[in-house]
Amino acid sequence: QFHMIKHEDLTWGESLGQGSFTHIFRGHKTDQRDEVTHTTEVLLKVLDANHKNCWESFFEAASLMSQISHKHLLLVYGISVHKSKNIMVQEFVKHGALDLYLKKSMSVSVSWKLDVAKQLACALNFLEEKNIAHGNICAKNLLLAREGDPSSDNSPFIKLSDPGTSMTLLGKDVVLDRIPWVAPEVLDTLEIELECDKWSFGTTLWEIFNNGEAPLQGLDLIQKQQFYEHFSNLPALEWTELADLIAQCMQYQPELRPSCRSIIRQVNSLITSDYEILHATGTLPK
Ligand SMILES: N#Cc1ccc(Nc2nc(N)cc(-n3cnc(CCO)c3)n2)cc1
């Protein structure tokens, strides 16, 4: 179910950092189509050689993304296996991971953030309709394809990245470190269900409206585990309706979390609410 890409068709560029057990590089892929050579800029995601045993899960995560296509899901061109290197070849998304972008540019507007939230909710709704749980929703896994700028009033455009290697293989400490993105029930079951993505949506909303600041970042793994043991909640944002939506998503009982349809409806009403106008203009309509 995967397009296999020959290693010699890949050229490697600079390292762009790392994820869980992976390294990412800028690069290019060439392919011959009826005598014409096409060169495409790509993102090369390499599974660490010392985690070779995760290669099935690494590719499983990618194949999940390549079986379905949606405008807000990252495009995976294929995989390349060369000697001990397992490589996933992804479309190169122009502005990279959203968490870094938000930390860098503190000037994005409330409507910009709500637009991103709505796009993520649509991607989740699409996955829910296919009964596919992503399992790693977070700002780091939202890629910014288009910045959108206030002047020309064109809006941002995001793509949801692959979930990466399944947490169940990554070990307990990785799962604990993903608190508060990982739903509490996952710590017991290590199973990812659709409801888990709703919890993570709430955490990601919190991140977006805190300019990419990671929640609970100062806590160690024990303190993170206690955060769930004490049924704690993230600090509420001052915008009450937004804080309510986050709280609905981050309910400890999975069955009480809202459906994606409800999430989309609530994000839409935030978009049309006065707060949005007040925040954008500093005054309420007469
Ligand atoms: N400066 C800069 C810059 C860096 C990266 C990109 N592009 C891109 N394209 C992708 N397909 C995936 C990622 N990516 C980034 N971080 C992760 C790991 C967490 O998911 C994945 N970045 C564009 C500009």
PDBQT file of the ligand as one rigid body, heavy atoms in Angstrom, charges set to zero:
ROOT
HETATM    1  N1  LIG A 301      12.626  26.682   9.117  1.00  0.00    +0.000 NA
HETATM    2  C1  LIG A 301      11.921  25.859   8.662  1.00  0.00    +0.000 C 
HETATM    3  C2  LIG A 301      11.065  24.838   8.132  1.00  0.00    +0.000 A 
HETATM    4  C3  LIG A 301      11.086  23.536   8.686  1.00  0.00    +0.000 A 
HETATM    5  C4  LIG A 301      10.265  22.539   8.168  1.00  0.00    +0.000 A 
HETATM    6  C5  LIG A 301       9.424  22.843   7.083  1.00  0.00    +0.000 A 
HETATM    7  N2  LIG A 301       8.598  21.888   6.473  1.00  0.00    +0.000 N 
HETATM    8  C6  LIG A 301       8.119  20.721   7.017  1.00  0.00    +0.000 A 
HETATM    9  N3  LIG A 301       7.441  19.883   6.201  1.00  0.00    +0.000 NA
HETATM   10  C7  LIG A 301       6.979  18.694   6.726  1.00  0.00    +0.000 A 
HETATM   11  N4  LIG A 301       6.317  17.832   5.905  1.00  0.00    +0.000 N 
HETATM   12  C8  LIG A 301       7.180  18.373   8.070  1.00  0.00    +0.000 A 
HETATM   13  C9  LIG A 301       7.885  19.304   8.845  1.00  0.00    +0.000 A 
HETATM   14  N5  LIG A 301       8.141  19.088  10.200  1.00  0.00    +0.000 N 
HETATM   15  C10 LIG A 301       8.658  20.025  11.043  1.00  0.00    +0.000 A 
HETATM   16  N6  LIG A 301       8.777  19.471  12.264  1.00  0.00    +0.000 NA
HETATM   17  C11 LIG A 301       8.360  18.189  12.188  1.00  0.00    +0.000 A 
HETATM   18  C12 LIG A 301       8.385  17.209  13.315  1.00  0.00    +0.000 C 
HETATM   19  C13 LIG A 301       7.098  17.312  14.119  1.00  0.00    +0.000 C 
HETATM   20  O1  LIG A 301       6.030  16.942  13.309  1.00  0.00    +0.000 OA
HETATM   21  C14 LIG A 301       7.930  17.936  10.914  1.00  0.00    +0.000 A 
HETATM   22  N7  LIG A 301       8.340  20.472   8.314  1.00  0.00    +0.000 NA
HETATM   23  C15 LIG A 301       9.401  24.142   6.560  1.00  0.00    +0.000 A 
HETATM   24  C16 LIG A 301      10.215  25.134   7.065  1.00  0.00    +0.000 A 
ENDROOT
TORSDOF 0
